[in-house]
Amino acid sequence: MLLLYSLFHLCIIIPPATPLNFRFPSITTELNADIRTYRDADISDEGLQLTPEQIWRSGRATYKEPLHLWDKASGKLTDFDTSFSFIINSEGRQSYADGLAFFLVPNGFQIEVASAYCLGFQLIKVSTSTLCVPMPQKIGRLIFLMAKKIELGLEWVDVGFSASTGLYFERHTVTSWNFSSTLQIDQGTKKALVVGLSVGLCVLVVGLALVGIGLWKKRSRAKEEDGFIFDLSMDDEFEKGSGPKKFAYGELARATNNFAEEEKLGEGGFGGVYRGFIREFNSYVAVKRVSRGSKQGLKEYASEVKIISRLRHRNLVQLIGWCHEKGELLLVYEFMPNGSLDFHLFNGKSLLTWAMRYKIVQGLALSLLYLHKEWEQCVVHRDIKASNIMLDSNFNAKLGDFGLARLVDHEKGFQTTVLAGTMGYMAPECVITGKASKESDVYSFGIVALEIACGRKPLISGPKKHKQEWWTGFGTSMEWESFLKQLTKNYVGILMSKRWNV
């Protein structure tokens, strides 16, 4: 048996990314955790035994951690040095087995050895072969040392040994193993790469942020442009002649204490109404803030400004101004100290006198006469109800809220439209056909008149009752007593029956 020592240096030019260094001066069973064995390979106190003394056997062993062979970022390969001691024992036979090889394989690569001979794996290897050399009383084995530049695209590889016996058997034992790889990656390059990636990432993030901001601004600008177009097209029409003026949003926000809750006068489907003080007029106003959630908000806003700004009558709520800025639609009306009629009918602490009730109905009738007959065009209000009738300091009735109003030629008897109005006040034909007319406004007026007389809502919870039932009960049933309880002390029955005869 002859102990031979082999040392060779493989040079593969490149700076690696991660060093791999270890020294095993003597391989024993203590290294079972550091060296992984496969097939017939095993570790004993004699060393790393790759093959047993049997034919057709093979074994393989690798270090537990992979080697970073190629740095993808720089495109360079790793330099490494390895040295190991091994014993090939043929038990004095003249025929020799297949030998032993040091190899590099892709990380995690599984070598399938179909037959235990020939170490010509398709991988990086340094092999040893045997040769008879005349020497005094011994046979020597010559190890061919190999150094070669290898072109690879593998980043991580496993390093280790492989051996096989084939037709003849011999023992292949590795007794020591040292390995070291050098890291000579240019730190400047590495830093430049890190900086480059960081800068690139920052640029990407900033770019995406700028794109997002740009899209947001574009959409905002588009909305503003839409508003501006609306502004230009409507301002010219709104400002024709004398009458309502355009307010700045900031002025109305200051007037209403930034639309404070304590300044709110009421709330409806269209939005809220706030009390505000305009220094220019030195008086209070009512600011209607159209709800952004209103489906017909913009349409109703434009309709109200265009129609009511041209109307002049003592029994119509006067429109003082308007504003459409910052996505807000605002209407400014004269302030009605006594609020809306419905408050006094249903929520007021004191009841209206019959003289007041008659005065209110008369004022409402005069407003409808003006809208239907006396103005240049016929105005169909379409939403006459107690909450849309405002009362000034002297309890004069003033009809307001022209958001659903439509202009109709006097010759036309009706206007085809979608269903609009408030249930309980709408004429039956409007519900069925969707056609509003002067007559449907008069029907709503009649409902309000009964509402004023009875002090009851057209639709009430509990058992269903229509206003006609209340009027039929007037003077003929016990409902008469409920009337009397709601009347003031100066009630005159004869006057009431004449004036309210329907």
C-alpha positions in Angstrom: 0.0 0.0 0.0 1.3 3.4 -0.9 0.2 6.7 0.7 0.4 9.5 -1.8 -0.2 13.2 -1.2 -1.8 15.4 -3.8 -1.9 19.1 -4.0 -3.3 21.1 -6.8 -4.5 24.6 -7.5 -7.4 25.4 -9.7 -7.5 28.9 -10.9 -10.8 30.2 -12.2 -10.4 34.0 -12.4 -13.1 36.0 -10.7 -13.9 37.8 -7.5 -16.6 35.8 -5.7 -19.4 37.2 -3.7 -19.2 35.0 -0.6 -16.1 33.2 0.8 -16.0 29.5 1.6 -13.1 28.4 3.9 -12.6 25.3 5.9 -9.7 23.1 7.2 -10.0 19.4 8.0 -6.5 18.3 9.0 -7.9 14.9 9.9 -11.3 13.6 8.8 -13.1 11.7 11.6 -16.6 10.9 12.6 -16.8 14.3 14.3 -17.2 15.8 10.8 -20.4 14.0 10.0 -22.3 17.3 10.3 -19.9 19.1 8.0 -19.5 16.5 5.2 -22.5 15.0 3.5 -22.2 11.4 2.2 -24.2 9.6 -0.5 -24.6 6.0 -1.7 -21.7 3.8 -0.3 -19.7 6.7 1.1 -19.2 6.8 4.9 -17.1 8.6 7.5 -15.0 6.6 10.0 -12.1 7.5 12.3 -9.8 6.4 9.4 -11.2 9.2 7.1 -13.9 9.6 4.4 -14.4 6.1 3.0 -15.9 6.6 -0.5 -16.0 2.9 -1.6 -15.9 -0.4 0.3 -13.8 -3.4 -0.8 -16.4 -4.7 -3.2 -16.9 -4.5 -7.0 -19.5 -2.3 -8.6 -19.6 0.2 -5.8 -19.7 4.0 -5.8 -19.7 6.8 -3.3 -19.9 10.5 -3.2 -19.4 13.3 -0.6 -19.8 17.1 -0.5 -19.2 19.9 1.9 -22.4 21.1 3.7 -22.3 24.6 2.3 -22.2 25.6 -1.4 -19.5 27.7 -3.1 -20.4 31.0 -4.7 -18.7 30.3 -8.0 -20.0 33.1 -10.2 -21.1 36.6 -9.3 -24.0 37.5 -11.5 -23.8 41.2 -10.8 -20.2 41.5 -11.9 -20.0 38.6 -14.3 -16.8 37.2 -12.7 -15.7 33.8 -11.3 -14.3 32.9 -8.0 -10.6 32.0 -7.3 -10.3 29.0 -4.9 -7.5 26.7 -3.6 -8.1 23.2 -2.3 -5.7 20.5 -1.0 -6.5 17.0 0.2 -4.8 13.7 1.2 -6.2 10.4 0.1 -5.4 6.7 0.0 -6.2 4.3 -2.9 -5.6 0.7 -1.6 -5.8 -2.1 -4.1 -4.7 -4.7 -1.7 -1.6 -5.4 -3.9 -3.5 -6.4 -7.0 -2.2 -5.6 -10.4 -5.6 -4.6 -11.7 -7.0 -1.3 -10.6 -10.5 0.1 -10.2 -11.9 3.4 -11.7 -10.3 5.9 -9.3 -11.3 9.0 -7.5 -12.4 12.5 -8.6 -12.8 16.0 -7.0 -15.8 17.8 -8.6 -18.0 20.8 -8.6 -21.7 20.4 -9.4 -24.7 22.7 -9.4 -26.0 23.2 -5.9 -28.5 20.5 -5.0 -27.7 18.5 -8.1 -28.4 14.7 -7.7 -25.9 12.4 -9.5 -27.5 9.2 -10.6 -24.9 6.5 -10.9 -26.6 3.8 -13.0 -23.5 1.6 -13.0 -20.6 1.9 -10.6 -17.9 2.7 -13.1 -16.5 5.6 -15.1 -16.3 9.0 -13.4 -16.9 10.9 -16.6 -19.7 13.0 -15.1 -20.9 16.1 -17.0 -19.5 18.4 -14.3 -16.3 20.1 -13.3 -13.9 17.5 -12.0 -10.2 16.9 -11.4 -9.5 13.2 -11.7 -6.7 10.9 -10.7 -5.5 7.9 -12.7 -3.0 5.1 -11.9 0.2 4.3 -13.8 2.8 1.6 -13.3 6.2 3.3 -12.6 9.5 1.3 -12.0 10.4 2.2 -8.4 12.4 0.3 -5.7 10.1 -2.4 -4.4 6.9 -0.4 -4.9 4.3 0.6 -7.4 3.6 4.3 -7.7 0.5 6.1 -8.8 0.9 9.3 -10.7 -1.6 12.1 -10.1 -2.2 14.3 -13.1 -2.7 17.9 -11.9 -5.1 20.0 -14.0 -5.6 23.7 -14.3 -8.1 25.0 -16.7 -10.2 28.1 -17.3 -13.9 27.0 -17.4 -16.7 29.0 -18.8 -19.8 28.5 -16.6 -23.1 30.1 -15.9 -23.6 28.6 -12.5 -23.7 30.9 -9.5 -23.7 28.3 -6.7 -22.0 24.9 -6.8 -21.3 22.0 -4.4 -17.7 20.8 -4.0 -16.7 17.2 -3.1 -15.4 13.8 -4.1 -16.6 10.8 -6.0 -15.2 7.3 -6.5 -16.2 3.9 -8.0 -14.8 0.3 -8.2 -16.3 -1.2 -11.4 -14.9 -4.6 -12.3 -12.2 -4.5 -9.7 -12.3 -3.3 -6.2 -10.1 -0.9 -4.2 -10.6 1.3 -1.2 -10.8 5.1 -1.8 -10.2 7.1 1.4 -9.8 10.9 1.8 -8.0 11.6 5.1 -7.7 15.4 5.1 -9.2 18.3 3.2 -8.6 22.0 3.1 -10.5 24.6 1.0 -10.4 28.4 0.7 -11.9 30.8 -1.8 -10.9 34.4 -2.1 -13.2 37.4 -2.4 -11.7 40.1 -4.4 -14.9 41.8 -5.6 -14.2 45.5 -6.1 -16.0 47.1 -3.2 -16.4 50.2 -5.2 -18.2 48.1 -7.8 -20.3 46.5 -5.1 -21.1 49.8 -3.6 -21.8 51.3 -7.0 -24.2 48.4 -7.6 -25.9 48.9 -4.3 -26.1 52.6 -4.8 -27.2 52.1 -8.4 -30.0 49.7 -7.3 -31.0 52.0 -4.4 -31.0 55.0 -6.7 -32.9 53.1 -9.3 -35.4 51.9 -6.8 -35.8 55.5 -5.5 -36.2 56.8 -9.0 -38.8 54.1 -9.7 -40.8 54.9 -6.5 -40.5 58.7 -7.1 -41.5 58.1 -10.7 -44.5 56.1 -9.8 -45.4 58.7 -7.1 -45.1 61.5 -9.7 -47.2 59.6 -12.2 -49.8 59.0 -9.5 -49.8 62.7 -8.5 -49.9 63.6 -12.2 -52.9 61.4 -12.8 -54.6 62.8 -9.7 -53.9 66.4 -10.7 -55.1 65.6 -14.2 -58.4 64.3 -12.9 -58.7 67.2 -10.5 -57.9 69.6 -13.3 -60.4 67.9 -15.5 -63.0 68.3 -12.8 -61.9 71.9 -12.3 -62.0 72.4 -16.1 -65.5 71.0 -16.1 -66.4 73.3 -13.3 -64.7 76.2 -15.2 -66.6 75.4 -18.4 -69.8 75.2 -16.3 -68.7 78.5 -14.7 -68.2 80.3 -18.0 -71.4 79.0 -19.6 -73.6 79.5 -16.6 -72.0 82.7 -15.3 -73.0 84.6 -18.4 -76.5 83.4 -18.2 -76.8 83.8 -14.4 -75.5 87.4 -14.5 -77.8 88.7 -17.2 -79.4 91.9 -16.0 -79.7 92.9 -12.4 -80.5 90.5 -9.6 -78.6 87.6 -8.0 -74.8 88.0 -7.7 -72.0 85.5 -7.7 -70.4 84.9 -4.3 -67.0 83.6 -3.5 -66.9 80.3 -1.6 -64.7 81.8 1.1 -67.2 84.6 1.7 -70.0 82.1 2.2 -67.9 79.9 4.4 -67.1 82.8 6.6 -70.7 83.9 6.7 -71.8 80.5 7.9 -68.9 80.0 10.3 -67.6 77.4 7.9 -71.0 75.7 7.7 -71.2 75.1 11.4 -73.8 72.7 12.7 -75.2 75.3 15.1 -76.0 77.5 12.1 -78.0 74.8 10.3 -81.6 75.7 9.7 -82.8 72.5 8.2 -81.9 69.4 6.2 -83.5 67.9 3.1 -82.9 65.5 0.3 -81.1 68.2 -1.6 -78.7 69.0 1.3 -78.6 71.4 4.2 -79.6 75.1 4.7 -77.4 77.3 6.9 -77.9 80.8 8.4 -75.2 83.2 7.4 -74.4 86.9 7.9 -73.3 88.9 4.9 -71.4 92.1 5.9 -72.0 93.7 2.5 -75.8 93.6 3.1 -75.5 93.9 6.8 -78.2 91.2 7.1 -78.7 87.5 7.5 -79.2 85.1 4.6 -80.0 81.5 4.1 -77.4 79.5 2.3 -78.5 76.3 0.7 -75.6 73.8 0.3 -76.5 71.2 -2.4 -75.5 67.7 -1.2 -72.7 66.1 -3.2 -74.6 62.8 -3.0 -77.6 64.3 -4.7 -78.1 62.5 -8.0 -79.8 65.6 -9.6 -77.8 68.2 -7.6 -76.1 70.0 -10.5 -79.2 69.9 -12.7 -81.5 71.2 -9.9 -78.9 73.9 -9.0 -78.8 75.2 -12.5 -82.5 75.0 -12.9 -83.2 76.9 -9.7 -80.7 79.7 -10.5 -81.9 80.1 -14.1 -85.6 80.1 -13.2 -85.9 81.8 -9.8 -83.3 84.5 -10.7 -85.7 85.8 -13.3 -88.8 85.7 -11.2 -90.0 88.8 -9.2 -92.9 88.4 -6.9 -93.6 89.3 -3.3 -94.7 85.7 -2.6 -91.6 84.0 -4.0 -88.4 83.5 -2.0 -85.8 85.9 -3.4 -82.6 84.5 -4.6 -79.7 86.8 -3.6 -76.8 84.9 -5.1 -75.1 81.7 -6.0 -71.6 80.0 -6.0 -70.1 77.0 -7.6 -66.5 76.7 -6.5 -64.3 73.9 -4.9 -66.8 71.3 -6.0 -69.6 73.0 -4.0 -73.0 74.2 -5.2 -74.4 77.0 -3.0 -77.5 79.1 -3.3 -78.1 82.3 -1.2 -81.6 83.3 -0.3 -83.2 86.0 1.7 -83.5 84.9 5.3 -87.0 83.9 6.5 -87.1 84.6 10.3 -90.2 82.4 10.8 -88.8 79.4 8.9 -91.0 77.0 6.9 -94.7 76.4 7.2 -94.4 72.8 8.2 -92.6 73.7 11.4 -95.5 75.9 12.6 -98.1 73.3 11.6 -96.5 70.2 13.1 -93.7 71.3 15.5 -94.5 74.8 16.6 -95.3 75.5 20.3 -98.0 78.1 19.3 -100.7 77.6 16.8 -101.3 79.8 13.8 -104.5 81.9 14.0 -107.1 81.5 11.3 -106.2 84.9 10.0 -102.6 83.8 9.6 -103.7 80.5 7.9 -105.9 82.3 5.5 -103.2 84.9 4.7 -100.7 82.0 4.1 -103.0 80.2 1.7 -103.8 83.4 -0.1 -100.1 84.2 -0.6 -99.5 80.7 -1.9 -102.4 81.1 -4.4 -101.0 84.4 -5.6 -97.6 82.9 -6.2 -99.1 80.1 -8.3 -101.1 82.6 -10.2 -97.9 84.5 -11.1 -96.1 81.3 -12.0 -98.8 79.8 -14.2 -100.4 82.9 -15.7 -98.7 86.2 -15.2 -95.0 85.6 -16.0 -93.7 85.4 -19.6 -93.6 81.6 -19.5 -95.5 79.1 -17.5 -93.5 77.7 -14.6 -94.5 74.3 -13.3 -93.1 74.1 -9.7 -93.7 70.3 -9.3 -92.9 70.2 -5.6 -95.4 72.4 -3.7 -95.5 71.3 -0.1 -95.5 72.8 3.4 -91.7 72.6 3.9 -91.1 74.6 0.7 -93.3 77.5 1.9 -91.3 80.0 3.9 -92.7 82.6 6.3 -91.2 86.1 6.7 -91.3 88.1 9.9 -95.0 89.1 9.2 -96.0 85.5 8.3 -96.3 86.3 4.7 -96.0 83.1 2.6 -93.2 82.8 0.1 -92.8 79.8 -2.2 -89.3 78.5 -2.6 -87.1 75.6 -3.8 -87.4 75.6 -7.6 -84.9 72.8 -8.1 -87.6 70.6 -9.8 -89.3 73.5 -11.6 -89.6 73.4 -15.4 -90.5 76.1 -17.9 -93.5 75.3 -20.2 -95.1 77.3 -22.9 -98.5 78.7 -21.9 -100.1 76.9 -24.8 -98.9 73.5 -23.6 -101.1 71.7 -21.1 -98.4 69.4 -19.7 -94.7 68.6 -19.8 -93.5 65.0 -20.1 -90.8 64.3 -17.5 -89.6 61.7 -15.1 -91.5 61.2 -11.9 -90.6 64.1 -9.5 -92.1 65.5 -6.4 -93.1 64.4 -2.9 -95.5 61.5 -2.2 -98.7 62.8 -0.6 -98.6 66.0 -2.5 -98.4 64.6 -6.0 -101.5 64.4 -8.2 -102.5 60.8 -9.0 -102.0 61.3 -12.8 -98.4 62.4 -12.1 -97.6 59.1 -10.4 -99.2 57.1 -13.2 -98.0 59.1 -16.3 -95.1 61.1 -15.0 -96.6 64.2 -16.6 -96.5 67.4 -14.6 -98.8 70.3 -15.4 -100.4 73.5 -13.9 -103.3 71.3 -12.8 -100.9 69.0 -10.8 -99.5 72.1 -9.1 -103.0 73.1 -8.2 -103.7 69.7 -6.8 -100.6 70.1 -4.6 -101.9 73.5 -3.5 -105.2 71.9 -2.4 -103.3 69.3 -0.3 -101.4 72.1 1.4 -104.6 74.1 2.0 -106.2 71.1 3.7 -102.9 70.6 5.6 -103.2 74.2 6.9 -106.8 73.8 7.8 -106.4 70.4 9.6 -102.9 70.8 11.0 -102.3 67.2 9.9 -99.8 65.7 7.4 -101.1 64.2 4.1 -99.4 60.9 5.0 -99.4 59.8 8.6 -98.2 56.6 10.3 -100.7 54.1 11.6 -104.1 53.6 10.0 -104.2 55.1 6.6 -106.2 58.3 6.3 -106.5 60.7 3.4 -107.2 64.4 3.7 -110.6 63.9 2.2 -111.6 61.8 5.2 -110.6 64.7 7.4 -112.5 67.2 5.4 -115.6 64.9 5.2 -115.4 64.6 8.9 -115.4 68.4 9.3 -118.8 69.2 11.0 -120.1 65.7 10.6 -118.2 63.6 13.1 -116.1 63.6 16.2 -113.1 64.9 14.2 -114.7 68.3 14.7 -113.5 68.3 18.2 -109.9 67.7 17.1 -110.2 70.8 14.9 -111.4 72.9 17.7 -108.4 71.9 19.9 -106.0 73.3 17.2 -107.7 76.6 16.6 -107.0 79.8 18.4 -109.5 81.6 20.7 -110.5 84.1 18.0 -111.8 81.4 15.7 -115.0 82.3 13.8 -116.8 79.2 12.5 -118.8 80.9 9.8 -115.9 82.8 8.3 -113.8 79.6 8.3 -116.5 77.5 6.6 -117.0 80.1 3.9 -113.3 80.7 3.1 -112.4 77.0 3.3 -115.3 75.7 1.2 -113.8 73.3 -1.3 
